[in-house]
Amino acid sequence: MRRFSRVRLAAVGSVLACLLALAPVLPASATSTSNSHPNTYLALGDSVPFGYNPVLLQKLLQSGGTPVNPSAFVGYPQLAANLFRPKLKVFNASCPGETSGSLINMTARDNGCQSYRQLIGALHVSYRGSQLQYAESYLTANPRTKLVSLMIGANDLFLLQDSCAQAADVDGCILAGLPGLLSTLRANLKTIYKGLRATGFKGDFLAVTYYSTNYRDPVVTGAVGAVDLVLAGVTLAFRGKVADGFGAFARAAAPFGGDTCATGLLIHLPSGACDVHPTRAGAALLASAVHAAEGR
C-alpha cells in the first residue's frame, strides 16, 4: 500500500460521494454454510494481513541482509487467531503489493508482490504459483478449514493512480479509470471466491475492509470506501461476512478529529509522517473486528 496524492485524486471526491450515497446498505454479516474444522484459518490478501512494516524491514536488511524471516512481521490474522478458543492455526498466504489480479495470476500486474518474493525473502507460507493457486491447493487438502479471510483491492487503486501520473488531465484520467477498476475488482473477487468454493470448502468467507489513512480527507476516505463497498458486496453475495476495519479505525480516529495518524494505529516513519500500514495496535484493532464478525 502507498499513500494517495491529493493532487492526483482531487476531482474524485464528489463522484465517490455520489457512488457511496447510491450504494445499497450492506449488513455486517450473512449466514454461511459452515461445516468447518475448528482450528485452521487461511488468510489471503496484501501487505496489511501480511503485517508489512517498512521501518522494521529496513532495520532487518541493514542488520542481516536477505532473506528476511517473515515471522518478524505480525499481521492481524495471527492476532485474530489468538482471540479464538481454541486458538486457530493460521496459514497466511498474503503478499505485500498483491493486487486482485495478481492474486489470481502471478503474471498480472502487481504493486511489488513478485519483487518482494524474489528480492526480500519468503512469505509466511511457501508457494511457487499465485496466491489463489496456493489457496485452492490448501483448501482441497483441508476443505473443513474454519475461516478464509480476504483483504484485497488497495493496490488496484494505487496502480490506477500511478498510471495517471503523467496524464495531461490527471484527475480526469483517474475519474475515467475508476469505474473500470471497480468492475475489474468485482470480477476478480468473484473469480477468487468461485475458485475457493470449487475446492469443496464449506466454511466462512470473511472480507476485512480497509481503513482510511485520514478520515478528515473525503478524497482518500471516499476512494477507500468505494473499494470496501465492492469487497463487502461480493463477499456477502457469496454468503460471507464482513469485518468492519473501516468503521473500527473511524471510531478510534474520531477523538483526534479523524486523523488516523494521530491515533497511533499507523506506523510512524523517521520523517515524522505516517506510513499507510498499521502498527501492532492497528493490527490488533483489525483482529478484533475479525473476531467480532466471525462471532464464534
Protein Blocks (a to p, Z undefined) as FASTA:
>chain_A
ZZddfklmmmmmmmmmmmmmmpccddfbdcdfddcdfkbccdeddfklnopafklmmmmm
mmnopaddfklpccfklmmmmmpccddddddfbdehiafklmmmmkbccehlmmmmmmno
ccfbdcfbdfklmmmmmmmmmmmbfbdcddehjlmmmmmmmmmmmgmblmlmmmmmmmmm
mmmmmmmmmmmmmmmmmnopabdcdddddddfblklmklmmmmmmmmmmmmmmmmmnopa
cddfklmmmmmmmmnnopaklnopaccdfkopacfbdcfklmmmmmmmmmmmnoZZ
